[in-house]
């Protein structure tokens, strides 16, 4: 089959299933595994690769969505020349991929309209269902079943070790300026890892929150996993975060439990590496139970413990 993936998570599913050779094009955001760089890129976003601040990105996204309804352009001539059988896309978030309506409309105009597969997970179980759905569409349901079984086994290891722990208050921020709380599967991952996110919106969209809400929740652990941002990019935003009133009084800051994670690779992508996200959270929240995933054992491009009190 000839498959076009407009989602990094879907691309990762394809490769993890051993079906990467069937991809004929991917989005410009697809960067894992490294071999995906050889695939033609079929989407474009004008600020991709631009080193803009969180505040500048937020303003551009709001303005562009209001004016155009989408942040992305699709290379229509390339799409037509590829004659795909399947397009993998989503309705979940217009910030993360081309709008579903525009994709479906364009697909319907092709000489042989491809099957447009909507991947729209809100919880961990939905992500696993998406993996199975992709495998099913590609005629290999047994591969999807096997992968989900392996992932569920890893989730079970974390769940069993955290069954009787005391759950610290752990806030995951998906954006820093302005602050956005965690949504969809994020709060569920915190719970499975043995924590509690008092601001998380389990199964619902992430949303902008006032800084006062962070102060009032008094997080014992603060995880910065900005959507689409690497650890290095998140660290660039820390001075703005520290500039908020009451920063130094947060228990997480006082106790040295503020962490920057690669939100692009993990928390933002509802694919196979979502279980890596769970394991990283478990190591952060309960390093005594999960020494193999403790934050100080991770490479800094995955997890960096922030000396928050020493920030300039």
Beta strands, then each sheet from edge to edge (+ up, - down):
strand 1: 3-5
strand 2: 23-26
strand 3: 43-44
strand 4: 73-74
strand 5: 86-89
strand 6: 115-118
strand 7: 168-176
strand 8: 179-181
strand 9: 183-184
strand 10: 195-196
strand 11: 201-202
strand 12: 221-224
strand 13: 258-261
strand 14: 303-305
sheet 1: 2+ 1+ 5+ 6+
sheet 2: 3+ 4-
sheet 3: 8+ 7- 10-
sheet 4: 8+ 7- 12- 13- 14+
sheet 5: 9+ 11+
end
